[in-house]
């Protein structure tokens, strides 16, 4: 799964921390997170790219829903 996140520097930092924690989930094989990149023409909005690889993608979302209630 490829995810692009856009927001302020602090929002992107929070997203990076969130997705870093996701790697500890049992169904997650790997998580790759980029550094913050400034959006073109902006010094207040940034982008972060996240790649998440699941062991079993079809059942991963259902397992996360069940775990979080």
Phi and psi restraints in degrees (range 20) as a CNS / XPLOR table:
assign (resid 1 and name C) (resid 2 and name N)
       (resid 2 and name CA) (resid 2 and name C) 1.0 -112.9 20.0 2
assign (resid 2 and name N) (resid 2 and name CA)
       (resid 2 and name C) (resid 3 and name N) 1.0 131.5 20.0 2
assign (resid 2 and name C) (resid 3 and name N)
       (resid 3 and name CA) (resid 3 and name C) 1.0 -129.1 20.0 2
assign (resid 3 and name N) (resid 3 and name CA)
       (resid 3 and name C) (resid 4 and name N) 1.0 133.6 20.0 2
assign (resid 3 and name C) (resid 4 and name N)
       (resid 4 and name CA) (resid 4 and name C) 1.0 -114.4 20.0 2
assign (resid 4 and name N) (resid 4 and name CA)
       (resid 4 and name C) (resid 5 and name N) 1.0 127.2 20.0 2
assign (resid 4 and name C) (resid 5 and name N)
       (resid 5 and name CA) (resid 5 and name C) 1.0 -114.8 20.0 2
assign (resid 5 and name N) (resid 5 and name CA)
       (resid 5 and name C) (resid 6 and name N) 1.0 133.4 20.0 2
assign (resid 5 and name C) (resid 6 and name N)
       (resid 6 and name CA) (resid 6 and name C) 1.0 -124.7 20.0 2
assign (resid 6 and name N) (resid 6 and name CA)
       (resid 6 and name C) (resid 7 and name N) 1.0 138.2 20.0 2
assign (resid 6 and name C) (resid 7 and name N)
       (resid 7 and name CA) (resid 7 and name C) 1.0 177.0 20.0 2
assign (resid 7 and name N) (resid 7 and name CA)
       (resid 7 and name C) (resid 8 and name N) 1.0 -170.9 20.0 2
assign (resid 7 and name C) (resid 8 and name N)
       (resid 8 and name CA) (resid 8 and name C) 1.0 -67.8 20.0 2
assign (resid 8 and name N) (resid 8 and name CA)
       (resid 8 and name C) (resid 9 and name N) 1.0 169.5 20.0 2
assign (resid 8 and name C) (resid 9 and name N)
       (resid 9 and name CA) (resid 9 and name C) 1.0 -59.4 20.0 2
assign (resid 9 and name N) (resid 9 and name CA)
       (resid 9 and name C) (resid 10 and name N) 1.0 -42.1 20.0 2
assign (resid 9 and name C) (resid 10 and name N)
       (resid 10 and name CA) (resid 10 and name C) 1.0 -70.8 20.0 2
assign (resid 10 and name N) (resid 10 and name CA)
       (resid 10 and name C) (resid 11 and name N) 1.0 -35.2 20.0 2
assign (resid 10 and name C) (resid 11 and name N)
       (resid 11 and name CA) (resid 11 and name C) 1.0 -65.4 20.0 2
assign (resid 11 and name N) (resid 11 and name CA)
       (resid 11 and name C) (resid 12 and name N) 1.0 -41.1 20.0 2
assign (resid 11 and name C) (resid 12 and name N)
       (resid 12 and name CA) (resid 12 and name C) 1.0 -66.7 20.0 2
assign (resid 12 and name N) (resid 12 and name CA)
       (resid 12 and name C) (resid 13 and name N) 1.0 -37.6 20.0 2
assign (resid 12 and name C) (resid 13 and name N)
       (resid 13 and name CA) (resid 13 and name C) 1.0 -63.3 20.0 2
assign (resid 13 and name N) (resid 13 and name CA)
       (resid 13 and name C) (resid 14 and name N) 1.0 -43.0 20.0 2
assign (resid 13 and name C) (resid 14 and name N)
       (resid 14 and name CA) (resid 14 and name C) 1.0 -63.4 20.0 2
assign (resid 14 and name N) (resid 14 and name CA)
       (resid 14 and name C) (resid 15 and name N) 1.0 -39.8 20.0 2
assign (resid 14 and name C) (resid 15 and name N)
       (resid 15 and name CA) (resid 15 and name C) 1.0 -64.6 20.0 2
assign (resid 15 and name N) (resid 15 and name CA)
       (resid 15 and name C) (resid 16 and name N) 1.0 -41.3 20.0 2
assign (resid 15 and name C) (resid 16 and name N)
       (resid 16 and name CA) (resid 16 and name C) 1.0 -61.0 20.0 2
assign (resid 16 and name N) (resid 16 and name CA)
       (resid 16 and name C) (resid 17 and name N) 1.0 -42.3 20.0 2
assign (resid 16 and name C) (resid 17 and name N)
       (resid 17 and name CA) (resid 17 and name C) 1.0 -65.4 20.0 2
assign (resid 17 and name N) (resid 17 and name CA)
       (resid 17 and name C) (resid 18 and name N) 1.0 -41.2 20.0 2
assign (resid 17 and name C) (resid 18 and name N)
       (resid 18 and name CA) (resid 18 and name C) 1.0 -60.7 20.0 2
assign (resid 18 and name N) (resid 18 and name CA)
       (resid 18 and name C) (resid 19 and name N) 1.0 -50.6 20.0 2
assign (resid 18 and name C) (resid 19 and name N)
       (resid 19 and name CA) (resid 19 and name C) 1.0 -70.1 20.0 2
assign (resid 19 and name N) (resid 19 and name CA)
       (resid 19 and name C) (resid 20 and name N) 1.0 -27.1 20.0 2
assign (resid 19 and name C) (resid 20 and name N)
       (resid 20 and name CA) (resid 20 and name C) 1.0 -64.4 20.0 2
assign (resid 20 and name N) (resid 20 and name CA)
       (resid 20 and name C) (resid 21 and name N) 1.0 -37.6 20.0 2
assign (resid 20 and name C) (resid 21 and name N)
       (resid 21 and name CA) (resid 21 and name C) 1.0 -68.9 20.0 2
assign (resid 21 and name N) (resid 21 and name CA)
       (resid 21 and name C) (resid 22 and name N) 1.0 -29.2 20.0 2
assign (resid 21 and name C) (resid 22 and name N)
       (resid 22 and name CA) (resid 22 and name C) 1.0 -59.8 20.0 2
assign (resid 22 and name N) (resid 22 and name CA)
       (resid 22 and name C) (resid 23 and name N) 1.0 -28.9 20.0 2
assign (resid 22 and name C) (resid 23 and name N)
       (resid 23 and name CA) (resid 23 and name C) 1.0 -62.5 20.0 2
assign (resid 23 and name N) (resid 23 and name CA)
       (resid 23 and name C) (resid 24 and name N) 1.0 -20.5 20.0 2
assign (resid 23 and name C) (resid 24 and name N)
       (resid 24 and name CA) (resid 24 and name C) 1.0 -78.7 20.0 2
assign (resid 24 and name N) (resid 24 and name CA)
       (resid 24 and name C) (resid 25 and name N) 1.0 -11.4 20.0 2
assign (resid 24 and name C) (resid 25 and name N)
       (resid 25 and name CA) (resid 25 and name C) 1.0 -68.0 20.0 2
assign (resid 25 and name N) (resid 25 and name CA)
       (resid 25 and name C) (resid 26 and name N) 1.0 144.9 20.0 2
assign (resid 25 and name C) (resid 26 and name N)
       (resid 26 and name CA) (resid 26 and name C) 1.0 -65.1 20.0 2
assign (resid 26 and name N) (resid 26 and name CA)
       (resid 26 and name C) (resid 27 and name N) 1.0 -32.0 20.0 2
assign (resid 26 and name C) (resid 27 and name N)
       (resid 27 and name CA) (resid 27 and name C) 1.0 -87.1 20.0 2
assign (resid 27 and name N) (resid 27 and name CA)
       (resid 27 and name C) (resid 28 and name N) 1.0 0.1 20.0 2
assign (resid 27 and name C) (resid 28 and name N)
       (resid 28 and name CA) (resid 28 and name C) 1.0 -97.2 20.0 2
assign (resid 28 and name N) (resid 28 and name CA)
       (resid 28 and name C) (resid 29 and name N) 1.0 123.3 20.0 2
assign (resid 28 and name C) (resid 29 and name N)
       (resid 29 and name CA) (resid 29 and name C) 1.0 -82.0 20.0 2
assign (resid 29 and name N) (resid 29 and name CA)
       (resid 29 and name C) (resid 30 and name N) 1.0 -45.9 20.0 2
assign (resid 29 and name C) (resid 30 and name N)
       (resid 30 and name CA) (resid 30 and name C) 1.0 -158.3 20.0 2
assign (resid 30 and name N) (resid 30 and name CA)
       (resid 30 and name C) (resid 31 and name N) 1.0 155.2 20.0 2
assign (resid 30 and name C) (resid 31 and name N)
       (resid 31 and name CA) (resid 31 and name C) 1.0 -134.8 20.0 2
assign (resid 31 and name N) (resid 31 and name CA)
       (resid 31 and name C) (resid 32 and name N) 1.0 127.8 20.0 2
assign (resid 31 and name C) (resid 32 and name N)
       (resid 32 and name CA) (resid 32 and name C) 1.0 -118.5 20.0 2
assign (resid 32 and name N) (resid 32 and name CA)
       (resid 32 and name C) (resid 33 and name N) 1.0 128.9 20.0 2
assign (resid 32 and name C) (resid 33 and name N)
       (resid 33 and name CA) (resid 33 and name C) 1.0 -128.4 20.0 2
assign (resid 33 and name N) (resid 33 and name CA)
       (resid 33 and name C) (resid 34 and name N) 1.0 129.1 20.0 2
assign (resid 33 and name C) (resid 34 and name N)
       (resid 34 and name CA) (resid 34 and name C) 1.0 -80.5 20.0 2
assign (resid 34 and name N) (resid 34 and name CA)
       (resid 34 and name C) (resid 35 and name N) 1.0 171.3 20.0 2
assign (resid 34 and name C) (resid 35 and name N)
       (resid 35 and name CA) (resid 35 and name C) 1.0 -75.5 20.0 2
assign (resid 35 and name N) (resid 35 and name CA)
       (resid 35 and name C) (resid 36 and name N) 1.0 171.8 20.0 2
assign (resid 35 and name C) (resid 36 and name N)
       (resid 36 and name CA) (resid 36 and name C) 1.0 -72.7 20.0 2
assign (resid 36 and name N) (resid 36 and name CA)
       (resid 36 and name C) (resid 37 and name N) 1.0 131.4 20.0 2
assign (resid 36 and name C) (resid 37 and name N)
       (resid 37 and name CA) (resid 37 and name C) 1.0 -115.7 20.0 2
assign (resid 37 and name N) (resid 37 and name CA)
       (resid 37 and name C) (resid 38 and name N) 1.0 129.4 20.0 2
assign (resid 37 and name C) (resid 38 and name N)
       (resid 38 and name CA) (resid 38 and name C) 1.0 -67.9 20.0 2
assign (resid 38 and name N) (resid 38 and name CA)
       (resid 38 and name C) (resid 39 and name N) 1.0 139.8 20.0 2
assign (resid 38 and name C) (resid 39 and name N)
       (resid 39 and name CA) (resid 39 and name C) 1.0 -66.2 20.0 2
assign (resid 39 and name N) (resid 39 and name CA)
       (resid 39 and name C) (resid 40 and name N) 1.0 149.4 20.0 2
assign (resid 39 and name C) (resid 40 and name N)
       (resid 40 and name CA) (resid 40 and name C) 1.0 -60.6 20.0 2
assign (resid 40 and name N) (resid 40 and name CA)
       (resid 40 and name C) (resid 41 and name N) 1.0 130.6 20.0 2
assign (resid 40 and name C) (resid 41 and name N)
       (resid 41 and name CA) (resid 41 and name C) 1.0 76.9 20.0 2
assign (resid 41 and name N) (resid 41 and name CA)
       (resid 41 and name C) (resid 42 and name N) 1.0 10.8 20.0 2
assign (resid 41 and name C) (resid 42 and name N)
       (resid 42 and name CA) (resid 42 and name C) 1.0 -137.1 20.0 2
assign (resid 42 and name N) (resid 42 and name CA)
       (resid 42 and name C) (resid 43 and name N) 1.0 142.7 20.0 2
assign (resid 42 and name C) (resid 43 and name N)
       (resid 43 and name CA) (resid 43 and name C) 1.0 -113.8 20.0 2
assign (resid 43 and name N) (resid 43 and name CA)
       (resid 43 and name C) (resid 44 and name N) 1.0 10.6 20.0 2
assign (resid 43 and name C) (resid 44 and name N)
       (resid 44 and name CA) (resid 44 and name C) 1.0 -120.1 20.0 2
assign (resid 44 and name N) (resid 44 and name CA)
       (resid 44 and name C) (resid 45 and name N) 1.0 -18.3 20.0 2
assign (resid 44 and name C) (resid 45 and name N)
       (resid 45 and name CA) (resid 45 and name C) 1.0 -112.4 20.0 2
assign (resid 45 and name N) (resid 45 and name CA)
       (resid 45 and name C) (resid 46 and name N) 1.0 133.9 20.0 2
assign (resid 45 and name C) (resid 46 and name N)
       (resid 46 and name CA) (resid 46 and name C) 1.0 -125.0 20.0 2
assign (resid 46 and name N) (resid 46 and name CA)
       (resid 46 and name C) (resid 47 and name N) 1.0 167.0 20.0 2
assign (resid 46 and name C) (resid 47 and name N)
       (resid 47 and name CA) (resid 47 and name C) 1.0 -123.7 20.0 2
assign (resid 47 and name N) (resid 47 and name CA)
       (resid 47 and name C) (resid 48 and name N) 1.0 147.9 20.0 2
assign (resid 47 and name C) (resid 48 and name N)
       (resid 48 and name CA) (resid 48 and name C) 1.0 -134.7 20.0 2
assign (resid 48 and name N) (resid 48 and name CA)
       (resid 48 and name C) (resid 49 and name N) 1.0 136.3 20.0 2
assign (resid 48 and name C) (resid 49 and name N)
       (resid 49 and name CA) (resid 49 and name C) 1.0 -110.1 20.0 2
assign (resid 49 and name N) (resid 49 and name CA)
       (resid 49 and name C) (resid 50 and name N) 1.0 132.0 20.0 2
assign (resid 49 and name C) (resid 50 and name N)
       (resid 50 and name CA) (resid 50 and name C) 1.0 -125.8 20.0 2
assign (resid 50 and name N) (resid 50 and name CA)
       (resid 50 and name C) (resid 51 and name N) 1.0 132.1 20.0 2
assign (resid 50 and name C) (resid 51 and name N)
       (resid 51 and name CA) (resid 51 and name C) 1.0 -116.1 20.0 2
assign (resid 51 and name N) (resid 51 and name CA)
       (resid 51 and name C) (resid 52 and name N) 1.0 123.5 20.0 2
assign (resid 51 and name C) (resid 52 and name N)
       (resid 52 and name CA) (resid 52 and name C) 1.0 -118.6 20.0 2
assign (resid 52 and name N) (resid 52 and name CA)
       (resid 52 and name C) (resid 53 and name N) 1.0 128.7 20.0 2
assign (resid 52 and name C) (resid 53 and name N)
       (resid 53 and name CA) (resid 53 and name C) 1.0 -116.7 20.0 2
assign (resid 53 and name N) (resid 53 and name CA)
       (resid 53 and name C) (resid 54 and name N) 1.0 123.5 20.0 2
assign (resid 53 and name C) (resid 54 and name N)
       (resid 54 and name CA) (resid 54 and name C) 1.0 -98.9 20.0 2
assign (resid 54 and name N) (resid 54 and name CA)
       (resid 54 and name C) (resid 55 and name N) 1.0 151.8 20.0 2
assign (resid 54 and name C) (resid 55 and name N)
       (resid 55 and name CA) (resid 55 and name C) 1.0 -67.3 20.0 2
assign (resid 55 and name N) (resid 55 and name CA)
       (resid 55 and name C) (resid 56 and name N) 1.0 -44.2 20.0 2
assign (resid 55 and name C) (resid 56 and name N)
       (resid 56 and name CA) (resid 56 and name C) 1.0 -133.7 20.0 2
assign (resid 56 and name N) (resid 56 and name CA)
       (resid 56 and name C) (resid 57 and name N) 1.0 89.9 20.0 2
assign (resid 56 and name C) (resid 57 and name N)
       (resid 57 and name CA) (resid 57 and name C) 1.0 -60.7 20.0 2
assign (resid 57 and name N) (resid 57 and name CA)
       (resid 57 and name C) (resid 58 and name N) 1.0 -33.8 20.0 2
assign (resid 57 and name C) (resid 58 and name N)
       (resid 58 and name CA) (resid 58 and name C) 1.0 -66.2 20.0 2
assign (resid 58 and name N) (resid 58 and name CA)
       (resid 58 and name C) (resid 59 and name N) 1.0 -35.3 20.0 2
assign (resid 58 and name C) (resid 59 and name N)
       (resid 59 and name CA) (resid 59 and name C) 1.0 -99.4 20.0 2
assign (resid 59 and name N) (resid 59 and name CA)
       (resid 59 and name C) (resid 60 and name N) 1.0 -6.3 20.0 2
assign (resid 59 and name C) (resid 60 and name N)
       (resid 60 and name CA) (resid 60 and name C) 1.0 -63.9 20.0 2
assign (resid 60 and name N) (resid 60 and name CA)
       (resid 60 and name C) (resid 61 and name N) 1.0 -45.3 20.0 2
assign (resid 60 and name C) (resid 61 and name N)
       (resid 61 and name CA) (resid 61 and name C) 1.0 -67.8 20.0 2
assign (resid 61 and name N) (resid 61 and name CA)
       (resid 61 and name C) (resid 62 and name N) 1.0 -37.9 20.0 2
assign (resid 61 and name C) (resid 62 and name N)
       (resid 62 and name CA) (resid 62 and name C) 1.0 -65.9 20.0 2
assign (resid 62 and name N) (resid 62 and name CA)
       (resid 62 and name C) (resid 63 and name N) 1.0 -40.4 20.0 2
assign (resid 62 and name C) (resid 63 and name N)
       (resid 63 and name CA) (resid 63 and name C) 1.0 -64.4 20.0 2
assign (resid 63 and name N) (resid 63 and name CA)
       (resid 63 and name C) (resid 64 and name N) 1.0 -39.7 20.0 2
assign (resid 63 and name C) (resid 64 and name N)
       (resid 64 and name CA) (resid 64 and name C) 1.0 -66.1 20.0 2
assign (resid 64 and name N) (resid 64 and name CA)
       (resid 64 and name C) (resid 65 and name N) 1.0 -40.8 20.0 2
assign (resid 64 and name C) (resid 65 and name N)
       (resid 65 and name CA) (resid 65 and name C) 1.0 -62.1 20.0 2
assign (resid 65 and name N) (resid 65 and name CA)
       (resid 65 and name C) (resid 66 and name N) 1.0 -45.8 20.0 2
assign (resid 65 and name C) (resid 66 and name N)
       (resid 66 and name CA) (resid 66 and name C) 1.0 -64.4 20.0 2
assign (resid 66 and name N) (resid 66 and name CA)
       (resid 66 and name C) (resid 67 and name N) 1.0 -39.5 20.0 2
assign (resid 66 and name C) (resid 67 and name N)
       (resid 67 and name CA) (resid 67 and name C) 1.0 -67.6 20.0 2
assign (resid 67 and name N) (resid 67 and name CA)
       (resid 67 and name C) (resid 68 and name N) 1.0 -40.0 20.0 2
assign (resid 67 and name C) (resid 68 and name N)
       (resid 68 and name CA) (resid 68 and name C) 1.0 -87.7 20.0 2
assign (resid 68 and name N) (resid 68 and name CA)
       (resid 68 and name C) (resid 69 and name N) 1.0 -9.3 20.0 2
